[in-house]
Amino acid sequence: MDIERRALYTSLRISWLQDPTISVEDWQVEDYREMPYSVLFERLRDKGINLDRINFMSLAEQHDTPEEFCRELLENRSLEMKTYDQVYLVIFELWRRLMTDKPCLTVFCDELDYLITIYDEGEIDNTEQIQDIIANLQVILEENADQGVDPHNVLEYVATGCAHDIESFLLDYIADQIDNSNFAYASELLEGFSEYISGMKWFDLQRARLIAQNDPRSANRVIQQLLDDCQEDSDCLDFYLEVLHFLATEGDAAFFREIFNKTITLLESEEDFQDLLELCLEYHQNRDNDGKVVALQGIQATRRKKNNTAPLDPADLGLSTLRQLMTN
């Protein structure tokens, strides 16, 4: 629970920022990073804990983590969990700022969450920040794996201390590097993290994107093998759609149509259909096929009011129209 506690509140804040109507208390979702020291220490005093910077650091020096420090600080008090967590969040923030010479996993995870958030929002000023913390993550994973811990378990454990899905972030970040033609760095990241992740086919798809820069045919063979291997996976359709997204912009037309014909048979819902429709639109836009772009936009317009969760009727006219547009 200790490694997860800060991440749970980070996750709650992220959810609240996305949907401010959810029921929360202010203290649960406040941005503690923005609080002045005076406010943080005042909150501790409100809970009967009289500390200032000097004695906070003196006491904290005797502990390895903010969680351990908080437990000892409160061990003789009978507190409700709510009050405990209110104190913990303040202690954690003070430790993060003041105890920089005592790094620990939960503080690392919190910083990783913070940088992922601002990266996703496009607000990160210095790309070295995100590169540095990714490099530090790799060091943490390697150090633990070198001690005999299963590599997958290492990343899984670190991920429990984060609000974000670390594997998904790494995948998206690597994809961004390829999009920006940072091929050497993307290759380095794929090699560095491949033994720790569990969703290997998604990472191998990024490898195929790299291969495609110099050898499109070999890339197609890799992709085809990945598609063949994922037939029984629960996320098979999602993977097919991701492959089509890649092929819509970077692949050859014949291979896109081949995968399209297999993907359309996997559709189950209106949302699935519209996702595929969007990829077909992207495909034709990238090839300046204006007539088909207009036709596909027409199909989209007729389906905007449909319920995305509704099952897709195999006899749906949209299916046959889409097939016709993609095969002629």
C-alpha positions in Angstrom: 0.0 0.0 0.0 2.9 2.4 0.8 4.2 2.5 -2.8 0.7 3.0 -4.1 -0.6 5.7 -1.7 0.7 8.8 -3.5 -0.1 7.3 -6.9 -3.7 6.8 -5.9 -4.2 10.5 -5.2 -2.4 11.4 -8.4 -4.7 9.2 -10.3 -7.7 10.7 -8.5 -6.5 14.2 -9.4 -6.0 13.2 -13.1 -9.6 11.8 -13.2 -11.0 14.9 -11.5 -9.2 17.2 -14.0 -10.7 15.2 -16.8 -14.2 15.3 -15.2 -14.6 18.0 -12.5 -18.1 16.7 -11.7 -16.8 13.6 -9.9 -17.2 13.8 -6.1 -14.0 14.6 -4.3 -12.8 16.6 -1.4 -10.4 19.5 -2.1 -7.5 18.1 -0.2 -7.6 14.9 -2.3 -7.0 16.7 -5.6 -5.1 19.8 -4.8 -1.8 20.5 -6.5 0.6 20.1 -3.6 3.6 21.1 -5.8 2.2 24.6 -6.0 1.7 25.1 -2.2 4.0 27.5 -0.4 6.0 26.0 2.5 4.0 28.2 4.9 0.7 26.5 3.8 2.3 23.0 4.1 3.6 23.5 7.6 0.4 25.2 8.7 -1.6 22.1 7.6 0.7 20.0 9.8 0.1 22.3 12.7 -3.6 22.0 12.2 -3.2 18.3 12.8 -1.1 18.8 15.9 2.3 18.4 14.3 4.6 21.3 15.0 7.5 21.2 12.5 9.5 23.7 10.6 12.1 23.1 7.8 15.0 22.5 10.2 13.4 20.0 12.5 11.5 18.3 9.6 14.9 17.7 7.9 16.5 16.6 11.1 13.8 14.0 11.8 13.4 12.9 8.2 17.2 12.2 8.0 16.6 9.2 10.3 14.3 7.6 7.7 14.6 6.2 4.2 11.2 7.2 2.8 8.5 9.7 3.4 6.1 6.7 4.0 8.4 5.4 6.8 8.7 8.9 8.3 5.0 9.4 8.3 4.3 6.1 10.0 6.7 6.8 12.8 5.5 10.4 13.2 1.9 9.2 13.6 2.3 5.8 15.2 1.1 6.9 18.6 -1.9 8.8 17.4 -5.3 7.3 16.8 -6.2 8.8 13.4 -8.9 8.1 10.9 -7.5 7.1 7.5 -8.6 10.4 6.0 -6.6 12.4 8.5 -3.6 10.1 8.1 -3.6 10.6 4.3 -4.0 14.4 4.7 -0.8 14.4 6.8 0.9 12.0 4.5 0.3 14.1 1.4 1.9 17.1 3.1 4.8 15.0 4.5 5.4 13.5 1.0 5.6 17.0 -0.6 7.9 18.3 2.0 10.2 15.3 1.6 10.1 15.7 -2.2 11.4 19.3 -1.9 13.7 19.1 1.2 15.2 15.6 1.1 16.7 15.6 -2.3 19.7 13.8 -1.0 17.6 10.8 0.0 15.9 9.6 -3.2 13.4 6.8 -3.0 11.1 4.9 -5.3 7.8 6.7 -4.4 9.3 10.1 -5.1 10.8 8.9 -8.3 7.4 7.5 -9.4 5.7 10.8 -8.5 8.2 12.7 -10.6 7.7 10.3 -13.4 3.9 10.8 -13.2 4.4 14.6 -13.2 6.6 14.6 -16.2 4.3 12.2 -18.1 1.4 14.5 -17.4 3.1 17.6 -18.7 4.5 15.7 -21.6 1.1 14.5 -22.6 -0.3 18.0 -22.3 2.5 19.3 -24.5 3.7 21.6 -21.8 7.2 20.2 -21.1 9.8 22.9 -21.7 12.9 20.8 -21.6 12.9 17.5 -23.4 16.0 16.5 -21.4 13.8 16.2 -18.3 11.7 13.4 -19.8 14.8 11.8 -21.4 16.6 11.8 -18.1 13.8 10.3 -16.1 13.4 7.5 -18.7 17.1 6.8 -18.4 16.8 6.7 -14.6 13.8 4.3 -15.0 16.0 2.0 -17.1 18.8 2.1 -14.5 16.3 1.2 -11.7 15.0 -1.7 -13.8 18.5 -2.9 -14.7 19.7 -2.8 -11.1 16.9 -4.9 -9.8 17.0 -7.4 -12.7 20.8 -7.7 -12.1 19.9 -8.9 -8.6 17.9 -11.8 -10.0 14.4 -10.3 -10.0 12.3 -11.2 -13.0 12.4 -8.3 -15.4 8.6 -8.2 -16.0 8.0 -8.2 -12.2 10.4 -5.3 -11.8 8.5 -3.0 -14.1 5.2 -4.2 -12.8 6.3 -3.3 -9.2 7.6 0.1 -10.2 4.3 0.7 -12.2 2.3 0.2 -9.0 3.8 3.4 -7.7 2.7 5.3 -10.7 -0.7 6.7 -11.7 0.0 6.4 -15.4 0.4 3.1 -17.3 4.1 3.0 -17.7 4.2 0.5 -20.6 1.6 2.6 -22.5 3.6 5.7 -21.9 6.9 4.1 -23.1 5.1 2.8 -26.2 3.6 6.2 -27.1 6.9 8.0 -26.4 8.8 5.7 -28.6 6.2 6.1 -31.3 6.5 9.9 -31.0 10.3 9.6 -31.5 9.7 7.6 -34.7 7.1 10.2 -35.9 9.8 12.9 -35.3 12.5 10.9 -37.2 14.5 10.3 -34.0 15.2 6.8 -35.2 18.4 6.1 -33.3 16.9 7.1 -30.0 13.7 5.1 -30.6 15.8 2.0 -31.4 17.8 2.6 -28.2 14.6 2.7 -26.1 13.2 -0.4 -27.7 16.3 -2.3 -27.0 16.6 -0.9 -23.5 13.1 -1.8 -22.3 12.1 -4.8 -24.4 13.0 -7.4 -21.7 10.8 -5.6 -19.1 7.5 -5.1 -20.9 4.7 -7.6 -21.3 2.9 -6.2 -24.4 5.7 -7.3 -26.8 3.8 -7.2 -30.0 3.1 -3.5 -29.6 6.8 -2.8 -29.2 7.6 -5.1 -32.1 5.3 -3.0 -34.2 7.4 0.0 -33.5 10.5 -2.1 -34.5 8.7 -2.8 -37.8 8.2 1.0 -38.2 12.0 1.4 -37.8 12.7 -1.4 -40.3 10.3 0.2 -42.8 12.5 3.2 -43.0 15.1 1.2 -45.0 13.4 -2.1 -45.9 9.6 -1.9 -46.3 9.2 -5.5 -47.5 10.9 -6.9 -44.4 8.8 -4.7 -42.3 5.7 -6.1 -43.9 6.8 -9.6 -43.1 7.4 -8.7 -39.5 3.9 -7.1 -39.3 2.3 -10.1 -40.9 3.9 -12.4 -38.4 2.7 -10.2 -35.6 -0.8 -10.3 -36.9 -0.8 -14.1 -37.3 0.5 -14.5 -33.8 -2.2 -12.3 -32.2 -5.3 -14.1 -33.5 -6.3 -15.4 -30.1 -5.4 -12.2 -28.1 -8.2 -10.3 -26.5 -6.8 -7.1 -28.0 -6.5 -8.5 -31.5 -8.8 -5.9 -33.1 -7.0 -3.0 -31.4 -3.7 -4.3 -32.7 -5.1 -4.7 -36.3 -6.4 -1.1 -36.1 -3.0 0.1 -34.9 -1.3 -1.7 -37.8 -3.7 0.0 -40.2 -2.9 3.4 -38.6 0.8 2.8 -39.4 0.1 1.6 -42.9 -2.2 4.5 -43.6 0.7 6.9 -43.4 3.8 4.8 -44.0 2.9 1.5 -45.7 2.1 0.4 -49.2 -1.4 0.4 -50.6 -1.7 -3.3 -51.3 -0.7 -4.3 -47.8 -3.1 -1.8 -46.3 -6.0 -3.3 -48.3 -5.0 -6.8 -47.4 -5.1 -6.0 -43.6 -8.3 -3.9 -44.1 -10.1 -7.0 -45.5 -9.1 -9.0 -42.4 -9.9 -6.2 -39.9 -13.4 -5.5 -41.2 -14.4 -9.1 -40.3 -13.4 -8.5 -36.7 -15.7 -5.5 -36.1 -18.3 -5.9 -33.4 -19.6 -2.5 -32.4 -20.4 0.9 -34.0 -17.3 2.3 -32.4 -15.2 -0.4 -34.1 -16.7 0.5 -37.4 -16.1 4.2 -37.0 -12.5 3.6 -35.9 -11.9 1.7 -39.1 -13.7 4.3 -41.1 -11.4 7.0 -39.7 -8.3 5.0 -40.7 -9.6 4.5 -44.2 -10.2 8.2 -44.5 -6.7 8.9 -43.3 -5.4 6.4 -45.9 -7.1 8.2 -48.8 -6.3 11.7 -47.5 -2.6 10.8 -47.4 -2.9 9.6 -51.1 -4.9 12.6 -52.2 -7.8 10.4 -53.3 -10.3 13.3 -53.0 -13.3 11.4 -54.4 -13.0 8.6 -51.9 -12.3 11.1 -49.1 -15.6 12.8 -49.8 -17.5 9.5 -50.0 -16.0 8.4 -46.6 -16.8 11.7 -45.0 -20.4 11.2 -46.3 -20.6 7.8 -44.5 -19.2 9.5 -41.3 -21.9 12.2 -41.5 -24.7 9.6 -41.6 -23.5 7.8 -38.5 -22.6 10.7 -36.1 -25.8 10.1 -34.0 -25.4 6.4 -33.7 -24.7 4.8 -30.3 -21.0 3.8 -30.3 -21.7 0.9 -28.0 -24.4 -0.6 -30.2 -23.6 -4.0 -31.8 -22.7 -3.8 -35.5 -25.2 -5.5 -37.7 -23.3 -7.8 -40.2 -25.9 -6.6 -42.8 -25.2 -2.9 -42.1 -25.1 -1.0 -45.4 -22.1 0.9 -44.2 -20.0 -2.3 -44.1 -20.7 -3.1 -47.8 -20.2 0.5 -48.8 -16.9 0.7 -47.0 -15.7 -2.6 -48.5 -16.6 -1.3 -52.0 -14.7 2.0 -51.5 -11.6 0.2 -50.3 -11.5 -2.5 -53.0 -12.3 -0.5 -56.1 
